[in-house]
C-alpha cells in the first residue's frame, strides 16, 4: 500500500518535471532563433547581449606610486543593412542635322507681250427726231369739248363747259358734275349719261341725273389719278342722244379737281 501511494504521487511529479524541462528547452530555442534573426537583419538590438570581457585596470606599484586608470572600450554597434537600388540612366540621343539641299537656279522666262487691241467699227448712232424721255411727267392740258361722233340732229347739246370749277374744295378725288336742263331751263331728272374711262383699263360707267330739289344734277367720281373721259347722254338702249364730250382730269396739286359740264335739251 505504501508503494502504491508513493507511485501515485511520484508519477504526476515526474510528468510535471518533464513539462517544465520541455518548456525551458523551447524558450532557449526561441531566444537563439531571435538572436540569429537579429544578427542577420541588424534591424534592432538583440534581446540578449553577450558582454565582452574588458581588461580590469591594475595598479602597478612604482617608485612614483603612479596609479593607472583603465579605459572602457565602446561596444561596436551593428551597421544597418541598406538596400541600394541602382538608378538606370538612359543615354540622350542627339540628332545630327541633315544637310539642307542647296537651291538650284531657276531660269526666269521673259514676260509675254501684251495683246494688241484690234479696233472694231463702232456704228454711229443715227440722230432721231424723238425727244428724250424726261423724269418729269407731262401734265395733260385743259379739258376740251371735242365731240365724237357728231350727231346731225342731237337731242341734247352742251350748254356750258367743260371747265374747271374753283368753287369746290378738293377732297382727294376728281369729280365731273353738272346739270341737264330742258329748253325752259328746268332740271331734268332721270336722264341717262355714259362715262367712258380710258385708264388703266377702258370701261364705261352709266349714271342718271337726280330728282327733287337737285333735279337734273349729276355727279361722277372720276378717281384719284389723272385720266381721260368721254361723256355723252344716251337713251335706255345706250344709244347716243348728244355728241360725246372729251374731259381730261389733271392738275389736282393746283386745286383743279372739280370739272363742270352742263347740257340743254334742244328738241
Backbone as JSON, one array per atom type, in Angstrom:
{
  "sequence": "XXXXXXXXXXXXXXXXXXXXXXXXXXXXXXXXXXXXXXXXXXXXXXXXXXXXXXXXXXXXXXXXXXXXXXXXXXXXXXXXXXXXXXXXXXXXXXXXXXXXXXXXXXXXXXXXXXXXXXXXXXXXXXXXXXXXXXXXXXXXXXXXXXXXXXXXXXXXXXXXXXXXXXXXXXXXXXXXXXXXXXXXXXXXXXXXXXXXXXXXXXXXXXXXXXXXXXXXXXXXXXXXXXXXXXXXXXXXXXXXXXXXXXXXXXXXXXXXXXXXXXXXXXX",
  "N": [[0.82, -1.2, 0.0], [1.9, 1.22, 0.69], [3.7, 1.49, -1.37], [2.04, 1.73, -3.5], [0.78, 4.17, -2.98], [2.98, 5.82, -3.01], [3.82, 5.47, -5.64], [1.6, 6.6, -6.98], [1.84, 9.27, -6.32], [4.4, 10.02, -7.11], [4.45, 9.65, -9.91], [2.84, 11.72, -11.17], [4.43, 13.9, -10.49], [6.81, 13.43, -11.86], [5.92, 13.71, -14.5], [5.26, 16.41, -14.49], [7.76, 17.56, -14.17], [9.01, 16.86, -16.51], [7.52, 18.39, -18.24], [8.16, 21.05, -17.5], [10.84, 20.99, -18.17], [10.75, 20.65, -20.95], [9.49, 22.98, -21.67], [11.45, 24.84, -20.91], [13.5, 24.18, -22.69], [12.28, 24.93, -25.14], [12.05, 27.67, -24.77], [14.74, 28.42, -24.75], [15.44, 27.71, -27.37], [13.82, 29.46, -28.82], [14.87, 31.96, -28.03], [17.43, 31.71, -29.06], [16.86, 31.59, -31.81], [15.76, 34.14, -32.19], [17.96, 35.77, -31.62], [19.64, 35.03, -33.7], [18.19, 35.85, -35.97], [18.09, 38.6, -35.47], [20.76, 39.24, -35.69], [21.19, 38.83, -38.39], [19.45, 40.61, -39.82], [19.95, 43.04, -38.59], [18.23, 44.97, -37.71], [17.42, 45.74, -35.18], [18.27, 45.95, -31.69], [19.64, 43.06, -30.11], [17.78, 40.81, -28.05], [19.1, 39.44, -26.01], [22.25, 40.19, -24.99], [25.63, 39.42, -25.28], [28.08, 40.15, -23.14], [31.27, 41.52, -23.62], [34.38, 40.68, -22.34], [36.3, 42.95, -20.46], [39.4, 44.47, -19.94], [40.54, 44.63, -16.7], [41.55, 47.39, -14.96], [44.74, 47.55, -13.48], [46.62, 48.26, -10.67], [49.83, 49.4, -10.69], [52.67, 49.06, -8.95], [55.06, 51.49, -8.39], [57.94, 53.47, -8.25], [57.19, 56.06, -8.2], [54.66, 55.83, -7.41], [52.47, 55.77, -9.24], [49.17, 55.69, -10.36], [47.47, 53.66, -12.54], [44.88, 54.37, -14.78], [42.18, 52.68, -15.97], [40.61, 52.36, -19.24], [37.38, 52.4, -20.88], [36.38, 50.33, -23.39], [34.37, 51.04, -26.14], [31.44, 49.29, -27.05], [31.16, 47.78, -30.15], [28.79, 48.79, -32.58], [26.18, 47.38, -34.55], [26.2, 47.77, -38.02], [23.54, 49.07, -39.9], [21.69, 47.31, -42.42], [21.59, 48.43, -45.68], [19.56, 48.74, -48.44], [20.43, 49.15, -51.67], [19.22, 50.57, -54.54], [19.88, 50.48, -57.86], [20.09, 53.26, -60.12], [18.77, 53.69, -63.28], [20.07, 55.19, -66.04], [19.19, 56.54, -68.98], [20.7, 56.92, -72.12], [21.06, 60.09, -73.77], [19.83, 60.93, -76.89], [21.17, 62.67, -79.46], [20.17, 64.37, -82.24], [21.62, 64.5, -85.39], [21.91, 67.24, -87.5], [20.6, 67.23, -90.77], [21.92, 67.61, -94.02], [21.02, 70.51, -95.71], [19.53, 70.79, -98.84], [21.04, 72.58, -101.46], [19.55, 75.36, -103.01], [18.59, 75.35, -106.39], [19.34, 77.2, -109.31], [16.7, 78.73, -110.88], [15.66, 79.21, -114.12], [14.62, 82.36, -115.36], [11.86, 83.26, -117.22], [11.16, 85.43, -119.93], [8.56, 87.95, -119.83], [5.31, 87.55, -121.37], [4.33, 89.27, -124.3], [2.05, 92.07, -124.23], [-1.35, 91.71, -125.26], [-2.5, 92.97, -128.36], [-4.88, 95.5, -129.02], [-7.54, 95.09, -131.12], [-8.95, 97.22, -133.35], [-12.4, 97.94, -133.7], [-15.24, 98.45, -135.79], [-17.31, 100.88, -134.79], [-20.71, 101.4, -134.79], [-22.19, 104.4, -135.88], [-24.52, 106.25, -134.12], [-27.7, 107.06, -135.43], [-29.14, 110.17, -135.59], [-32.29, 110.95, -134.22], [-35.59, 112.29, -134.44], [-37.03, 112.04, -132.18], [-37.91, 113.14, -129.0], [-35.91, 113.07, -126.04], [-36.66, 110.94, -123.19], [-38.2, 112.28, -120.27], [-37.79, 112.79, -116.75], [-39.78, 114.11, -115.48], [-43.22, 113.91, -115.28], [-45.45, 114.51, -117.97], [-47.89, 116.84, -117.85], [-51.27, 116.61, -118.73], [-53.22, 118.76, -120.87], [-55.7, 121.38, -120.52], [-59.19, 120.47, -120.2], [-61.02, 119.84, -123.16], [-63.77, 120.52, -125.33], [-64.49, 118.17, -127.25], [-66.37, 116.69, -129.61], [-67.32, 113.42, -130.35], [-68.88, 110.7, -131.76], [-70.21, 113.11, -134.21], [-73.49, 114.12, -134.06], [-76.16, 114.53, -136.34], [-78.69, 115.52, -135.75], [-78.9, 116.16, -132.77], [-80.38, 115.47, -129.55], [-79.69, 116.61, -127.18], [-77.49, 119.26, -126.33], [-74.29, 120.81, -125.59], [-74.42, 123.07, -122.98], [-72.74, 124.63, -121.38], [-69.22, 124.66, -120.62], [-66.82, 121.92, -121.06], [-65.34, 122.87, -117.91], [-63.01, 123.99, -115.42], [-64.02, 124.05, -112.03], [-63.73, 126.31, -109.62], [-65.11, 126.69, -107.27], [-65.46, 124.57, -105.58], [-63.94, 122.54, -103.02], [-61.05, 120.51, -102.98], [-61.1, 117.05, -102.18], [-59.56, 114.74, -102.22], [-60.29, 113.34, -104.51], [-61.08, 113.28, -108.06], [-63.76, 114.99, -109.69], [-66.58, 115.01, -111.86], [-69.17, 117.02, -112.77], [-72.48, 118.48, -113.14], [-75.42, 119.94, -114.82], [-78.46, 118.85, -116.37], [-80.73, 120.35, -118.39], [-84.0, 121.38, -119.54], [-85.5, 123.01, -122.44], [-86.65, 125.25, -121.28], [-85.01, 125.76, -119.2], [-85.23, 124.25, -116.9], [-84.39, 121.72, -114.49], [-83.81, 118.34, -115.45], [-84.83, 115.28, -114.32], [-83.59, 111.84, -113.98], [-82.2, 111.48, -116.38], [-80.15, 109.7, -118.56], [-76.65, 109.12, -118.51], [-73.47, 108.42, -120.02], [-70.19, 107.45, -119.08], [-67.14, 107.14, -120.3], [-64.14, 105.67, -119.43], [-60.64, 105.9, -119.89], [-58.17, 104.99, -118.76], [-56.99, 102.77, -116.05], [-57.8, 100.55, -117.43], [-59.88, 100.42, -120.19], [-63.24, 101.34, -119.76], [-66.8, 101.62, -119.36], [-69.1, 103.56, -117.57], [-72.34, 104.07, -116.23], [-74.76, 106.57, -115.34], [-77.47, 108.43, -113.75], [-79.38, 111.47, -113.76], [-80.23, 113.44, -110.86], [-83.24, 113.85, -108.82], [-85.98, 115.79, -107.42], [-85.16, 118.47, -105.24], [-82.69, 118.76, -106.36], [-82.98, 118.38, -109.06], [-82.02, 117.21, -112.21], [-79.3, 117.3, -111.71], [-76.05, 115.83, -111.93], [-73.34, 113.85, -110.7], [-70.22, 112.64, -110.92], [-67.75, 110.47, -109.7], [-64.44, 110.62, -110.42], [-62.08, 109.32, -109.74], [-58.72, 109.04, -108.21], [-56.45, 109.58, -109.67], [-55.01, 111.26, -112.52], [-56.84, 111.26, -115.58], [-58.61, 110.25, -118.61], [-61.69, 111.02, -120.2], [-64.78, 110.24, -121.95], [-67.85, 111.7, -122.38], [-71.36, 111.41, -122.61], [-74.9, 111.84, -123.41], [-77.32, 109.34, -123.27], [-79.87, 107.04, -124.45], [-82.32, 104.65, -123.17], [-81.4, 102.35, -124.38], [-78.73, 102.69, -124.57], [-78.01, 104.27, -126.69], [-76.59, 107.09, -128.32], [-77.7, 110.39, -127.47], [-76.61, 112.77, -127.66], [-73.72, 114.65, -128.62], [-70.4, 113.33, -128.01], [-68.39, 114.34, -125.3], [-65.11, 115.3, -124.57], [-63.1, 115.04, -121.68], [-60.35, 115.8, -119.71], [-58.99, 114.97, -116.73], [-56.84, 116.61, -114.52], [-53.96, 118.15, -112.89], [-54.38, 118.15, -110.1], [-52.85, 118.89, -107.93], [-52.85, 121.59, -108.13], [-55.26, 122.33, -107.27], [-57.27, 121.82, -109.03], [-59.75, 119.97, -109.24], [-62.47, 119.62, -109.57], [-64.66, 119.41, -112.23], [-66.9, 120.97, -114.44], [-69.79, 120.37, -116.41], [-72.46, 121.27, -118.41], [-75.69, 120.49, -119.78], [-78.2, 120.95, -122.34], [-81.51, 120.54, -123.42], [-82.62, 120.44, -126.74], [-84.58, 119.66, -128.49]],
  "CA": [[0.0, 0.0, 0.0], [2.81, 2.36, 0.7], [4.28, 1.61, -2.72], [1.01, 2.24, -4.41], [0.6, 5.6, -2.74], [4.19, 6.5, -3.49], [3.79, 5.51, -7.12], [0.58, 7.56, -7.46], [2.27, 10.65, -6.1], [5.65, 10.28, -7.85], [4.21, 9.7, -11.37], [2.5, 13.07, -11.64], [5.55, 14.81, -10.29], [7.75, 13.23, -12.97], [5.33, 14.3, -15.71], [5.37, 17.87, -14.39], [9.18, 17.92, -14.37], [9.27, 16.79, -17.96], [6.86, 19.53, -18.9], [8.98, 22.25, -17.28], [12.09, 20.84, -18.94], [10.44, 20.89, -22.37], [9.22, 24.41, -21.82], [12.72, 25.56, -20.86], [14.22, 23.95, -23.97], [11.64, 25.73, -26.19], [12.41, 29.07, -24.55], [16.13, 28.6, -25.21], [15.45, 27.65, -28.85], [13.23, 30.72, -29.34], [15.83, 33.04, -27.83], [18.51, 31.55, -30.04], [16.37, 31.98, -33.14], [15.61, 35.59, -32.23], [19.3, 36.37, -31.71], [20.16, 34.79, -35.05], [17.48, 36.73, -36.92], [18.51, 39.98, -35.22], [22.12, 39.42, -36.23], [21.14, 38.86, -39.85], [18.74, 41.79, -40.32], [20.51, 44.24, -37.96], [17.17, 45.97, -37.61], [17.21, 46.18, -33.79], [19.2, 45.39, -30.71], [19.23, 41.72, -29.68], [17.18, 40.73, -26.72], [20.16, 39.01, -25.07], [23.57, 40.64, -25.45], [26.75, 38.79, -24.58], [29.05, 41.2, -22.81], [32.68, 41.15, -23.84], [35.24, 40.93, -21.16], [37.21, 44.1, -20.57], [40.57, 44.39, -19.05], [40.38, 45.36, -15.45], [42.78, 48.14, -14.71], [45.53, 47.09, -12.31], [47.53, 49.28, -10.12], [51.23, 48.95, -10.74], [53.5, 49.76, -7.95], [56.3, 52.1, -8.91], [58.59, 54.35, -7.28], [56.43, 57.33, -8.11], [53.3, 55.46, -6.98], [51.51, 56.24, -10.26], [48.0, 54.8, -10.46], [47.0, 53.58, -13.95], [43.41, 54.43, -14.9], [41.74, 51.89, -17.13], [39.62, 52.99, -20.17], [36.32, 51.49, -21.33], [36.29, 50.19, -24.86], [32.95, 51.0, -26.52], [30.97, 48.09, -27.76], [30.84, 48.11, -31.56], [27.35, 48.64, -32.97], [25.97, 46.74, -35.85], [25.85, 48.68, -39.13], [22.28, 48.59, -40.5], [21.75, 46.89, -43.82], [20.96, 49.41, -46.56], [19.31, 48.19, -49.77], [20.74, 50.16, -52.69], [18.58, 50.29, -55.83], [20.61, 51.24, -58.89], [19.31, 54.15, -60.98], [19.07, 53.46, -64.69], [20.16, 56.45, -66.79], [19.15, 56.27, -70.42], [21.53, 57.88, -72.87], [20.35, 61.1, -74.55], [20.17, 60.83, -78.32], [21.24, 63.98, -80.12], [20.04, 64.2, -83.69], [22.56, 65.24, -86.22], [21.17, 67.9, -88.58], [20.88, 66.75, -92.12], [22.39, 68.65, -94.95], [19.95, 71.16, -96.48], [19.96, 70.88, -100.25], [21.29, 73.93, -101.99], [18.58, 75.65, -104.08], [19.13, 75.45, -107.75], [18.97, 78.42, -110.04], [15.6, 78.53, -111.81], [15.75, 80.23, -115.18], [13.49, 83.3, -115.43], [11.4, 83.44, -118.58], [10.7, 86.8, -120.2], [7.09, 88.03, -119.87], [4.67, 87.54, -122.68], [3.92, 90.63, -124.73], [0.64, 92.4, -124.03], [-2.11, 91.55, -126.5], [-2.88, 94.21, -129.04], [-6.32, 95.75, -129.16], [-7.93, 95.18, -132.53], [-10.05, 98.2, -133.45], [-13.64, 97.48, -134.33], [-16.06, 99.53, -136.33], [-18.44, 101.23, -133.92], [-21.73, 102.08, -135.6], [-22.54, 105.76, -135.46], [-25.99, 106.35, -133.96], [-28.4, 107.98, -136.32], [-30.0, 111.07, -134.79], [-33.73, 110.85, -134.47], [-36.35, 113.48, -134.06], [-37.79, 111.75, -130.96], [-37.38, 113.85, -127.84], [-35.51, 112.14, -124.97], [-37.65, 110.87, -122.1], [-37.95, 113.16, -119.13], [-38.25, 112.24, -115.47], [-40.96, 114.85, -115.04], [-44.38, 113.51, -116.09], [-46.08, 115.58, -118.74], [-49.26, 117.07, -117.42], [-52.17, 116.88, -119.85], [-53.73, 120.13, -120.93], [-57.05, 121.65, -120.03], [-60.21, 119.71, -120.93], [-61.56, 120.49, -124.37], [-65.07, 119.96, -125.74], [-64.35, 117.54, -128.55], [-67.49, 115.78, -129.77], [-67.08, 112.3, -131.26], [-69.09, 111.25, -133.11], [-71.09, 114.27, -134.32], [-74.84, 113.77, -134.49], [-76.76, 115.56, -137.19], [-79.82, 116.1, -135.04], [-78.83, 115.7, -131.37], [-81.46, 115.89, -128.67], [-79.06, 117.45, -126.16], [-76.24, 119.9, -126.73], [-73.55, 121.36, -124.46], [-74.84, 124.43, -122.62], [-71.52, 125.31, -120.93], [-68.14, 123.76, -120.23], [-66.36, 121.59, -119.69], [-64.42, 123.85, -117.34], [-62.64, 123.77, -114.01], [-64.91, 124.75, -111.12], [-62.96, 126.65, -108.42], [-65.96, 126.91, -106.1], [-65.43, 123.38, -104.74], [-62.66, 122.22, -102.38], [-60.61, 119.14, -103.29], [-61.2, 116.11, -101.05], [-58.85, 113.5, -102.53], [-60.81, 112.71, -105.73], [-61.54, 114.12, -109.16], [-65.2, 114.91, -109.88], [-67.2, 115.63, -113.04], [-70.54, 117.27, -112.37], [-73.2, 119.47, -113.95], [-76.88, 119.84, -114.87], [-79.15, 118.62, -117.64], [-81.96, 121.14, -118.32], [-84.81, 121.42, -120.77], [-85.38, 124.28, -123.16], [-87.08, 126.33, -120.41], [-84.0, 125.93, -118.15], [-85.56, 123.48, -115.71], [-83.63, 120.49, -114.38], [-84.48, 117.12, -115.9], [-84.38, 114.09, -113.57], [-83.53, 110.51, -114.6], [-81.56, 111.47, -117.7], [-79.05, 108.71, -118.5], [-75.36, 109.58, -119.06], [-72.4, 107.41, -120.09], [-68.83, 107.96, -118.79], [-66.13, 106.18, -120.78], [-62.83, 105.92, -118.81], [-59.6, 105.34, -120.74], [-57.09, 104.34, -118.0], [-55.95, 101.91, -116.64], [-58.48, 99.63, -118.35], [-61.05, 101.1, -120.74], [-64.51, 100.87, -119.21], [-67.9, 102.59, -119.44], [-69.95, 103.59, -116.39], [-73.57, 104.81, -116.5], [-75.36, 107.24, -114.19], [-78.66, 109.21, -114.11], [-79.48, 112.72, -113.02], [-81.02, 113.38, -109.63], [-84.56, 114.47, -108.84], [-86.29, 116.61, -106.27], [-84.59, 119.81, -105.22], [-81.48, 118.74, -107.2], [-83.4, 117.8, -110.33], [-81.14, 117.45, -113.34], [-77.88, 117.33, -111.33], [-75.28, 114.57, -111.91], [-72.02, 113.99, -110.05], [-69.47, 111.4, -111.17], [-66.43, 110.4, -109.05], [-63.52, 110.25, -111.51], [-60.86, 108.66, -109.25], [-57.67, 109.85, -107.57], [-55.37, 109.85, -110.62], [-55.4, 111.92, -113.76], [-57.4, 110.3, -116.53], [-59.31, 110.82, -119.77], [-63.07, 110.54, -120.24], [-65.73, 110.64, -122.99], [-69.14, 111.78, -121.7], [-72.48, 111.65, -123.54], [-76.24, 111.5, -122.93], [-77.79, 108.2, -124.04], [-81.22, 106.6, -124.11], [-82.37, 103.42, -122.41], [-80.65, 101.31, -125.1], [-77.34, 103.18, -124.62], [-77.76, 104.95, -127.95], [-76.29, 108.49, -128.01], [-78.65, 111.46, -127.73], [-75.82, 114.0, -127.75], [-72.34, 114.42, -129.02], [-69.52, 112.92, -126.91], [-67.52, 115.43, -124.85], [-63.84, 114.8, -124.0], [-62.61, 115.75, -120.5], [-59.11, 115.24, -119.13], [-58.8, 115.42, -115.34], [-55.41, 116.79, -114.25], [-53.54, 119.28, -112.05], [-55.01, 118.11, -108.78], [-52.0, 119.62, -107.0], [-53.16, 123.01, -108.26], [-56.63, 122.56, -106.82], [-58.23, 121.61, -110.11], [-60.26, 118.62, -109.05], [-63.88, 119.6, -109.95], [-64.88, 119.85, -113.62], [-68.34, 121.15, -114.64], [-70.3, 120.25, -117.78], [-73.92, 121.42, -118.4], [-76.38, 120.11, -121.02], [-79.52, 121.56, -122.58], [-82.29, 119.81, -124.42], [-82.98, 121.37, -127.81], [-85.78, 119.21, -129.2]],
  "C": [[0.85, 1.24, 0.0], [3.43, 2.57, -0.65], [3.25, 2.17, -3.68], [0.82, 3.71, -4.24], [1.79, 6.36, -3.23], [4.2, 6.57, -5.0], [2.78, 6.47, -7.64], [0.99, 8.97, -7.3], [3.47, 10.97, -6.95], [5.36, 10.41, -9.33], [3.77, 11.06, -11.84], [3.63, 14.03, -11.47], [6.57, 14.64, -11.4], [7.2, 13.85, -14.25], [5.44, 15.82, -15.68], [6.8, 18.29, -14.6], [9.54, 17.86, -15.83], [8.65, 17.97, -18.69], [7.67, 20.8, -18.74], [10.28, 22.17, -18.06], [11.85, 21.13, -20.41], [10.17, 22.37, -22.63], [10.5, 25.21, -21.78], [13.51, 25.4, -22.13], [13.61, 24.81, -25.07], [11.96, 27.21, -26.04], [13.81, 29.33, -25.04], [16.18, 28.6, -26.73], [14.89, 28.94, -29.42], [14.19, 31.87, -29.17], [16.96, 32.93, -28.81], [18.08, 31.95, -31.44], [16.23, 33.49, -33.26], [16.95, 36.27, -32.37], [19.85, 36.19, -33.1], [19.5, 35.71, -36.07], [17.9, 38.17, -36.73], [19.89, 40.23, -35.78], [22.1, 39.53, -37.73], [20.52, 40.16, -40.36], [19.3, 43.07, -39.78], [19.46, 45.31, -37.8], [16.97, 46.5, -36.21], [18.25, 45.53, -32.91], [18.72, 44.02, -30.29], [18.7, 41.79, -28.27], [18.2, 40.36, -25.66], [21.48, 39.39, -25.66], [24.63, 39.95, -24.59], [27.8, 39.83, -24.35], [30.45, 40.66, -22.99], [33.48, 41.52, -22.6], [36.17, 42.06, -21.41], [38.33, 43.92, -19.57], [40.35, 45.24, -17.82], [41.66, 46.09, -15.15], [43.44, 47.65, -13.42], [46.46, 48.19, -11.9], [48.93, 48.69, -10.05], [52.04, 49.79, -9.77], [54.76, 50.25, -8.58], [56.86, 52.99, -7.84], [57.8, 55.63, -7.12], [54.99, 57.1, -7.65], [52.25, 56.01, -7.92], [50.4, 55.23, -10.39], [47.51, 54.84, -11.9], [45.48, 53.51, -13.96], [43.0, 53.66, -16.14], [40.7, 52.64, -17.95], [38.63, 51.94, -20.61], [36.27, 51.49, -22.85], [34.82, 50.12, -25.25], [32.6, 49.75, -27.3], [30.61, 48.48, -29.19], [29.37, 47.84, -31.85], [27.26, 48.03, -34.35], [25.56, 47.8, -36.88], [24.56, 48.2, -39.78], [22.47, 48.27, -41.97], [20.94, 47.86, -44.68], [20.82, 48.77, -47.93], [19.48, 49.31, -50.8], [20.12, 49.71, -54.0], [19.3, 51.11, -56.88], [19.66, 52.06, -59.74], [19.75, 53.96, -62.42], [19.02, 54.79, -65.41], [20.21, 56.1, -68.26], [19.99, 57.32, -71.14], [20.66, 58.82, -73.68], [20.83, 61.05, -75.99], [20.11, 62.22, -78.92], [21.21, 63.76, -81.62], [21.04, 65.08, -84.42], [21.8, 65.91, -87.35], [21.61, 67.39, -89.94], [21.29, 67.93, -93.0], [21.21, 69.19, -95.75], [20.39, 71.28, -97.93], [20.07, 72.33, -100.7], [20.29, 74.22, -103.1], [19.28, 75.84, -105.42], [18.62, 76.72, -108.41], [17.9, 78.1, -111.07], [15.66, 79.61, -112.88], [14.48, 81.07, -115.21], [13.14, 83.54, -116.88], [10.94, 84.87, -118.79], [9.18, 86.84, -120.25], [6.56, 88.03, -121.28], [4.28, 88.96, -123.06], [2.43, 90.83, -124.53], [-0.12, 92.25, -125.34], [-2.5, 92.91, -127.08], [-4.4, 94.31, -129.16], [-6.64, 95.94, -130.62], [-9.09, 96.16, -132.62], [-11.24, 97.6, -134.18], [-14.42, 98.69, -134.81], [-17.27, 99.74, -135.44], [-19.49, 101.95, -134.75], [-22.08, 103.44, -135.01], [-24.04, 105.87, -135.31], [-26.57, 107.41, -134.86], [-29.3, 108.88, -135.5], [-31.45, 110.92, -135.2], [-34.41, 112.12, -133.96], [-37.16, 113.26, -132.78], [-37.15, 112.45, -129.77], [-37.01, 112.84, -126.75], [-36.54, 112.12, -123.85], [-37.23, 111.76, -120.94], [-38.49, 112.51, -117.87], [-39.51, 112.92, -114.97], [-42.15, 114.44, -115.89], [-45.02, 114.72, -116.75], [-47.53, 115.69, -118.32], [-50.14, 117.31, -118.65], [-52.76, 118.28, -119.76], [-55.13, 120.25, -120.34], [-58.06, 120.83, -120.83], [-60.77, 120.52, -122.09], [-62.85, 119.78, -124.75], [-64.94, 119.43, -127.15], [-65.46, 116.52, -128.7], [-67.18, 114.7, -130.78], [-68.07, 111.2, -130.9], [-70.06, 112.45, -133.09], [-72.45, 113.82, -134.86], [-75.44, 114.91, -135.33], [-77.91, 116.27, -136.47], [-79.8, 115.63, -133.59], [-80.02, 116.24, -130.58], [-80.94, 116.84, -127.6], [-77.75, 118.02, -126.72], [-75.57, 120.46, -125.47], [-74.01, 122.8, -124.22], [-73.66, 125.25, -122.16], [-70.49, 124.25, -120.52], [-67.65, 122.9, -121.39], [-65.33, 122.6, -119.2], [-64.15, 123.49, -115.88], [-63.51, 124.64, -113.13], [-64.14, 125.06, -109.84], [-63.8, 126.82, -107.16], [-65.98, 125.71, -105.15], [-64.02, 123.15, -104.2], [-62.31, 120.77, -102.66], [-60.64, 118.29, -102.02], [-60.59, 114.76, -101.37], [-59.3, 112.81, -103.79], [-61.01, 113.78, -106.8], [-63.06, 113.91, -109.3], [-65.58, 115.6, -111.19], [-68.69, 115.79, -112.71], [-71.18, 118.32, -113.29], [-74.71, 119.25, -113.88], [-77.32, 119.54, -116.29], [-80.51, 119.33, -117.53], [-82.72, 121.07, -119.65], [-84.69, 122.79, -121.42], [-85.85, 125.47, -122.33], [-86.11, 126.54, -119.24], [-84.3, 125.19, -116.86], [-84.77, 122.16, -115.71], [-84.45, 119.27, -114.75], [-83.96, 115.92, -115.1], [-84.35, 112.85, -114.46], [-83.05, 110.53, -116.04], [-80.31, 110.61, -117.6], [-77.81, 109.28, -119.19], [-74.37, 108.41, -119.06], [-71.06, 108.11, -119.87], [-67.83, 106.88, -119.22], [-64.76, 106.58, -120.2], [-61.77, 105.2, -119.63], [-58.57, 104.53, -119.96], [-57.61, 103.83, -116.65], [-56.52, 100.87, -117.6], [-59.71, 100.36, -118.89], [-62.34, 100.49, -120.21], [-65.53, 102.0, -119.3], [-68.79, 102.43, -118.22], [-71.16, 104.47, -116.72], [-74.11, 105.39, -115.2], [-76.58, 108.02, -114.68], [-78.69, 110.46, -113.25], [-80.43, 112.56, -111.83], [-82.38, 114.05, -109.82], [-84.75, 115.34, -107.62], [-85.7, 118.0, -106.37], [-83.32, 119.91, -106.06], [-81.79, 118.14, -108.56], [-82.45, 118.21, -111.44], [-79.65, 117.41, -113.0], [-77.29, 115.92, -111.42], [-73.91, 114.87, -111.29], [-71.29, 112.65, -110.16], [-68.09, 111.49, -110.5], [-65.44, 109.83, -110.05], [-62.22, 109.64, -111.02], [-59.84, 109.63, -108.7], [-56.54, 110.21, -108.51], [-55.91, 110.55, -111.85], [-55.85, 110.89, -114.77], [-58.08, 111.04, -117.68], [-60.68, 110.18, -119.87], [-63.77, 111.05, -121.5], [-67.12, 110.55, -122.36], [-70.22, 112.11, -122.73], [-73.79, 111.31, -122.84], [-76.78, 110.43, -123.85], [-79.22, 107.88, -123.61], [-81.17, 105.3, -123.33], [-81.64, 102.27, -123.07], [-79.19, 101.7, -125.31], [-76.99, 103.78, -125.99], [-77.58, 106.44, -127.66], [-77.43, 109.44, -128.4], [-77.94, 112.8, -127.82], [-74.45, 113.63, -128.31], [-71.51, 114.04, -127.78], [-68.54, 114.04, -126.6], [-66.29, 114.82, -124.16], [-63.42, 115.68, -122.82], [-61.37, 115.02, -119.98], [-58.92, 115.82, -117.73], [-57.31, 115.46, -115.03], [-55.21, 117.99, -113.32], [-54.3, 119.32, -110.72], [-54.2, 118.92, -107.77], [-52.22, 121.13, -107.07], [-54.6, 123.32, -107.85], [-57.68, 122.34, -107.88], [-58.75, 120.18, -110.04], [-61.75, 118.5, -109.39], [-64.02, 120.19, -111.36], [-66.39, 119.85, -113.88], [-68.68, 121.09, -116.13], [-71.84, 120.28, -117.72], [-74.48, 121.1, -119.78], [-77.75, 120.83, -121.1], [-80.23, 120.78, -123.69], [-82.8, 120.81, -125.47], [-84.21, 120.9, -128.58], [-86.39, 117.98, -128.52]]
}
